[in-house]
């Protein structure tokens, strides 16, 4: 499964553990809003993902 995490701030310990746990057996992408990226990149990533989680 392709999972996209969209983070609005640096992940805390719980979020980091969840992301790492889901990396096992899944294709996980993490996009950090605070790090900056284009709207086109965001939309393309959302289209490719089976599941999108905002944290």
Secondary structure, DSSP 8 states (H G I E B T S, - for coil): -EEEEEESS---HHHHHHHHHHHTTSEEEEEEGGG---HHHHHHHHHH-SEEEE-
